[in-house]
Amino acid sequence: MGLMKETTSAAIDTTAIHPGDLIRAKYADWNEAKNGIVTAVTGGEIRCLYFPGIRNVCNYFLIAADEVTEGLWEVSWSSDMKTIQTEGEQHDA
């Protein structure tokens, strides 16, 4: 019996979201969504740059494909600020 096994898992569609897209995302444990800019997209994760409001500080958060599939993320993004795409149940007020 080998150590590795083949499985199928969720992957992010890299043709749907791109570096430079604007993003608004909320993780299940967060009180509010964060607005940012997509900096990298792979099949396994989306990396987002956001500004937490502390002077000139910036930070990143990662959106994992498996967590999106599990319903832990609410994500909205736009490439042109006209068309907004969404994934996950949206609870914005």
N, C-alpha and C positions, 0 to 999 in steps of 0.2 A: 504494500500500500504506500503510495507516494505522499509527500508532505502537502503538495498543492492540489487543489481540485478546481475544475472549471465551473464557473457559475455565471449567470447573467445578472447584471446590475444596472441600475439607472445611470444615465449619462446626460450631461447638459448638452443641448443642441448648440454647437458653436456657430451655426449659421443664423441663429435667432438673436443672439446677444453678442456684442463686440466691445473691445476696449474703446473707451471714449464715450460709450453710452451713459446717459444719466440713469441713476437707479434710486429707488426708495425701497428699503427692505426692513422687515421686522421679524426678529427671531421670537419664538414662542415665549421665552423668559423675559424679554425686554418690555419695558413699560411703553415705549414709543418707538416709532420707526426712525431709521437713520437715512439721510439723503447723501448720496455720494456719486462717484464716477467709477465706472468699471475700468480696471487697469489690466486685468488678465482673465482669460477664459480658457478652461480646459474641459475635457469631458467629465472630470471629477469635481471641479470647483470653479467658483467665480470669486475673484479678488476685487474688493472695492475700497477705494480711498474715500475717507470722509473727514470732516472737520468738526471736532467735538466742541468748539466754541471757547477754547482756552488759548487766547492770544494767537500766535502763528503755528500752533501745534496741528499736526494731521496724524491720522491713524488709519489702520486697515481693518476690515472684517472679511471673513471668508464665508461663502455660502457653499456648503457641500451638497453634491447631487443627491446623496442618500438622505440627507435631512430634508431636502425639498420634497422628495418622494414620500417621506414619513409625515408630511404636513406641518413641519416645524417652522417653515418660512412663509411669509407673505411678501411677494416681490412684484414691483412694478418697474418698468424700464422703458426708455424711449431713445431712439437714435436721432430723431428729428424734432422733438418737442411738439409734434403734432399728433402722432400716433403713439398711444400708450399701450404696452403689452402688460399682461398680468399673469401671475402664477400663484396658486394658493388662495385660500379664502381671505378676502379683504374686509377688514374691520375699521377702516379709517372713518373718522368723524368729520 
